[in-house]
Amino acid sequence: MAEIAYEPELQPESRAAIVEGLMAFNASKTADFDGPVATIGFTLTNPETGMVDGGLTARIGYAWMFVELLFVPERLRGQGIGRELMLKAEAVAREKGCVGSRLDTFSFQARGFYEKLGYSVFGEITDCPPGHSRFFLHKQLS
């Protein structure tokens, strides 16, 4: 029997132990898998402050890119910056051998934006958060 302990703020070493166990299991079940190839990012810097105030983060593994975060500050919206970030990330994913890209977005965010870039919805959770939906999208990169 195992002791189950609640950590209201998960400790880094606890997370590391869980990740290591899962990675080892996954590696034992998948051919040629040795963990994530990369965690990539593109940043946007505000020229007035010199601070990063937007950009994109993604993880690459299992020959797929997962776009974790994309944020374009209001001052840059409507100028093609989001599209450029996505295309640059997809180019890196292709260079690293990815066959596809996936992401999720809320109904109050950018579903239409991603669909214009060739992404298709493959799943939806309604009332997440309450009154909205969460959409899951993917795109073949090959």
N, C-alpha and C positions, 0 to 999 in steps of 0.2 A: 504494500500500500504506500502511496506517496502523500506527503503533507502538502496541502494546497494553501498557499499564503497570498494574501492580497497586498499588492503594492500600489497605493494611490498615485504615486509618482514612480514609474518603473525605473529601476536602477540600470545604468548602462551595462553593468556586468551581467545582470539578469537577461536583458535583451540580447546581449552577445551570446550567451549560452543557448538561448532559444534559436537564434539565427544559425549558429554553428551546427546545432542538432538537425535543424531542418535542411540546411545546405548539404550535410553529409548524407541524409536520407535521399534527397533529390538526386545527388550525384550517383548514388547506388542504383537508381532507377532510370536514369537517362543517359544515353550514349553521348560522349564528348561534352559533357557538362562539367565545367569546373568553377561554377559560380558566376556572378555578374562580371561581364567584360568591363563595364565602365559605369560610372555615374557622371553624366555630362551636364554642362550648364552654359548658358549664354546670358550675359548681364547687360542691363541698360543703365547708364550712368547719367544722372542729372548734371548738366554742365554748370549750373549755377551753384550747386552744393558739392559737387564731386562725389556724391554718395550714390550707391546702387539703389535704384528705386523701381526696378522691374526686371523681367527676364524670363527664362525658361530653365527648368531642371528636368532631367530624364534619367532613367536607369535602363541599361541594356543587359539583357540576359535571355537565355533560351532562344537566341536569334530573333528577338523582338525588342523593340524600344517601348518603354512605358513612359509617357509624358506625365510627370508628376504635377508640375506647376507651370502655369503660363500666366504672367501678369504684365499688362502694358498700362502704364500710368495714363491718366486722363489726358495729359498734355501731348501724348503721342498717338492717341487713338485716331483711327481713320486715315492713317498715313502709310499703311502697309507694313508696319513694324511687326505686328503679330504674325502675319503671313511670312515675312522674312525670317523670323525666329523659327517658325515651324519648318520651313524649307531647309534652313541650315541644320537643324536637328535631324531631319530626315536624311540629309546628305551624309552626316556623320554616321547615322545608323546603317545606311547602305555600305559605307566604307568598312564598317565593323561586321558586315555580313548579315545584317538583319533582313528578314523577309517581310516583316510587318511592323506596324506601330499601333499602339492602343492608348486610350485615355478615357477619362470620364469628366463630365461637366454637369452642372445643374441647369434646370430650366431657366433660371434667371441669369445664366452666364452666356456661353458662346456656342451652343449647339449648331446654329446656322453657319457660323464662321468655319467650324471644323468640316461640316458637310460640303461647303464650297471648296475645301481643300481635298476632297475625295474620301473623307471618312464616312462610314456607314454605322448607323445605330444597330447594335446587336442585343441590347438589353436596356431595361428601364426599371427603376424602383420608384414607385409612386409614394407620395407623402414623405419624401426624404430630401430635405427637412419638411415638416408638416406644411402643406399647401403648395409644395413644389415637387419636382421629379429629379432624379439623378439618372443621367443617360451614360451608357457605355458605348464607345465607338472604336472602330478599328479601320485600318487601311493596309492593303498589301503594298509593299515597297518594291517588289521585283518587277 
